[in-house]
Amino acid sequence: MAFQMIIHFIIAFLWMFLNNAWTLQTFVSGFLIGLAILYLIRGFFPQRLYVYFVIAALKLLLIFLRELFLSTVSVVSQIIRPKLQIQPGIFAMDVDLEKDWQITLLSSLITLTPGTVVVDISEDNKTLYVHAIHLPDIEKAKDDINNTFVKAIQEVTP
């Protein structure tokens, strides 16, 4: 993936050099030409094009920002009520992520989302113990995390 990025930038700078124009416009056109060349020779690379990983990372960021906004609104609406109507709870969630950085990223995303905290991780890194401030349905909470964060993290993985 890093090799593809290096080739891509070399093509963009080579385009600027051949045109003898060191402007942003020339770099962008060289960048697009480099992207087209990488697409044409994609069969020579053992992995998918790095652009797919960049798009997947942006998608993960957007998913996190959406969840951050929705959970912030939910927690604030619970806090400003005169009488709390919450059902706090802890649940165990099995995850299919294999690498340590994936588990760490998932734990961080869950913890950064207001109203949820990863309390512990099992020794085999297959189970997360999550505390939620309002937990009316455990299965729905697990499905929400699996369908948003876990899927997006798996797409980012090369």
matplotlib code that plots the C-alpha trace (Angstrom):
import matplotlib.pyplot as plt

x = [0.0, 2.8, 4.6, 1.5, 1.3, 5.0, 4.5, 1.4, 3.3, 6.3, 4.0, 2.3, 5.7, 7.1, 4.1, 4.9, 8.5, 7.7, 5.2, 7.7, 4.8, 5.0, 1.5, -1.3, -3.3, -0.5, 0.0, -3.8, -3.8, -0.7, -2.3, -5.4, -3.2, -1.2, -4.5, -5.5, -2.1, -2.3, -5.8, -4.5, -1.6, -3.6, -3.1, 0.6, -0.1, -0.8, -3.3, -6.2, -5.4, -4.6, -7.4, -10.0, -8.4, -8.4, -12.1, -12.8, -10.9, -13.0, -16.1, -15.1, -14.5, -17.9, -19.6, -17.8, -18.8, -22.4, -22.5, -20.8, -23.4, -26.4, -25.1, -24.3, -27.8, -29.1, -27.0, -27.7, -31.5, -31.2, -29.2, -31.5, -34.6, -35.7, -35.9, -33.4, -35.0, -32.0, -31.2, -27.5, -25.8, -22.8, -22.8, -20.2, -19.7, -17.9, -15.9, -14.4, -11.4, -8.0, -5.3, -4.5, -4.8, -8.3, -9.4, -7.8, -9.4, -12.8, -12.4, -11.4, -14.3, -16.8, -15.2, -15.1, -18.8, -20.7, -22.7, -20.5, -17.2, -15.2, -14.6, -12.4, -11.1, -10.8, -7.4, -8.0, -9.1, -12.3, -14.7, -15.3, -17.1, -19.0, -20.9, -23.7, -25.5, -28.9, -29.3, -32.9, -31.9, -28.6, -28.9, -29.7, -26.6, -24.4, -25.9, -25.4, -21.7, -21.2, -23.0, -21.2, -17.8, -16.8, -17.8, -16.0, -12.8, -12.8, -13.0, -10.0, -7.9, -5.7]
y = [0.0, 2.4, 1.4, 2.4, 5.8, 6.4, 5.5, 7.7, 10.8, 10.1, 10.1, 13.4, 15.1, 13.6, 15.2, 18.5, 18.2, 17.3, 20.2, 22.5, 23.9, 23.8, 24.7, 23.0, 22.7, 20.7, 18.6, 17.7, 16.8, 14.7, 13.1, 12.2, 10.8, 8.8, 7.4, 6.3, 4.7, 2.9, 1.6, 0.3, -1.6, -2.7, -6.4, -6.2, -5.3, -8.0, -5.8, -3.6, 0.0, 2.1, 4.5, 2.0, 2.0, 5.8, 5.9, 3.2, 5.3, 8.4, 6.3, 5.1, 8.8, 9.8, 6.9, 7.9, 11.6, 10.5, 8.2, 10.9, 13.5, 11.1, 9.8, 13.3, 14.4, 11.3, 11.8, 15.5, 14.8, 12.3, 14.7, 17.8, 15.8, 16.6, 12.9, 10.4, 7.6, 5.5, 1.8, 1.5, -1.8, -3.8, -6.3, -8.6, -8.3, -10.8, -9.3, -10.9, -8.6, -10.3, -7.6, -5.7, -2.3, -3.2, -4.1, -0.9, 1.2, -0.3, 0.2, 3.8, 4.5, 3.0, 4.9, 8.2, 7.9, 9.5, 7.1, 4.1, 2.9, -0.2, -1.5, -4.5, -6.7, -10.5, -12.2, -13.7, -10.3, -11.7, -10.2, -6.5, -5.6, -2.4, -0.2, 1.8, 4.6, 3.6, 0.0, -1.0, -3.7, -5.5, -7.2, -3.9, -2.3, -5.2, -5.1, -1.3, -1.6, -4.6, -2.9, 0.4, 0.3, -3.3, -3.4, -0.1, -1.3, -4.5, -2.5, -0.4, -3.6, -4.5]
z = [0.0, 0.8, -2.4, -4.4, -2.7, -3.4, -7.1, -7.2, -5.9, -8.1, -11.2, -10.0, -9.5, -12.7, -14.5, -12.9, -14.0, -17.6, -17.9, -16.2, -14.2, -10.4, -9.5, -7.6, -10.7, -12.5, -9.4, -9.2, -12.9, -12.4, -9.4, -11.4, -14.3, -11.7, -10.3, -13.8, -14.4, -11.0, -11.9, -15.2, -13.6, -10.5, -11.4, -10.6, -6.9, -4.4, -2.5, -3.6, -4.6, -1.6, -2.7, -1.5, 2.0, 2.1, 1.1, 3.8, 6.4, 5.5, 5.7, 9.2, 10.2, 9.0, 10.8, 14.0, 13.6, 13.0, 16.0, 18.1, 17.2, 17.8, 21.1, 22.3, 21.6, 23.4, 26.5, 26.7, 26.3, 29.2, 31.4, 31.0, 32.0, 35.6, 36.4, 34.9, 32.9, 32.2, 32.4, 32.8, 32.1, 31.2, 28.3, 26.8, 23.1, 21.0, 18.2, 15.1, 14.8, 14.9, 15.1, 18.3, 16.6, 15.4, 18.9, 20.2, 17.6, 18.3, 22.0, 21.5, 19.2, 21.6, 24.6, 22.7, 21.9, 24.8, 27.0, 26.4, 27.9, 27.2, 30.8, 30.0, 27.2, 27.6, 27.6, 24.2, 22.7, 21.5, 24.0, 25.0, 28.1, 27.5, 29.9, 28.5, 30.3, 28.7, 27.7, 27.0, 24.5, 24.7, 21.3, 19.6, 21.1, 19.9, 16.4, 16.3, 17.1, 14.8, 11.9, 12.2, 13.8, 13.3, 9.6, 8.9, 10.7, 8.7, 5.5, 6.4, 7.1, 4.2]

ax = plt.figure().add_subplot(projection="3d")
ax.plot(x, y, z, "-o")
ax.set_aspect("equal")
plt.show()
